[in-house]
Amino acid sequence: MALILANDGIDLKARDALEALGHTVDVTKYEGEALLSRLAEVDAVVIRSATTLGAEQIAAGAKGNLKLIVRAGVGIDNIDVETALEHNISVRNTPEASSNAVAEVAFAHMLALCHNLYAANVTMRQGKWLKKEYEGTELLGKTLGLIGFGRIARNLGQKAVAFGMDVIFTRRTEAPVEGYRQTTFDEVIETADFISLHTPSVGQPVLGKAEFDRMKDGVFIINTARGDLIDDDALLDALASGKVAGAALDVFRKEPLTDERLWSHPKISLTPHLGAATKEAQARIGDVIVDIIKETF
């Protein structure tokens, strides 16, 4: 039976299911040298976004019995996949399990931005009645531009269409998708009223000064994907100029968030990486992890 390290935690039912199969599950949070030592002892490791497994960590695991890495989530860009494969360590993730949850958070942020709900909730608690100051705009008839078009983006697109929005998207594949219009990155940047990011990290910002300058005045930006997809300085400048009317951020370059410019900004709606943080999503993720462990051991 396998020794499994769930370094960022695991759904309790999934843990019980794995232990019922005879596996041992360690839910201790290891960091630094302690993580390197523990990786050399385990057969599998399950992580979320809080743990990064680079070449050093994977090499440490390869010295022992590490055979499987599972990312409990959509992306695998916090794992050095190339190094893992070189050591014959399988890398898996759970992309379908949390797609709806993340899409709901993105859509909730869109509503919060266009109706000023995020700001009004705060000022109402301060005893302020700012009805005139918080005149909003409606989603109906607006264009949502999706940069990237995986499971989360498709799910978000469905919700947007139900609210009467037009949905355009850009991605690498040329396969058509019914109900939405595939277009170029340039058109998304230049014509969308709302722009939502749905790509893995690419080593540099997808949205920087040049991209913000080309956007429609009063555009809204939503990021539930990866914190480094946006140049924070350029975003703040665009908010100050009015080019960007508001931004919604669930992910950040450094987590927990420490940049006061972001968390104190009146035009930014913030959540602490809540994308997949629902009971339903975590249960589905746990079920997928159990299936993957069954397949491997």
Helices and strands as residue ranges (DSSP letters): E 3-6, H 12-20, E 24-26, H 32-39, E 44-47, H 55-62, E 68-71, H 81-86, E 90-93, H 99-114, H 117-125, G 132-134, E 143-147, H 151-162, E 166-170, E 181-182, H 185-191, E 194-197, H 209-214, E 219-223, G 227-229, H 232-241, E 244-249, H 260-263, E 268-270, H 279-296
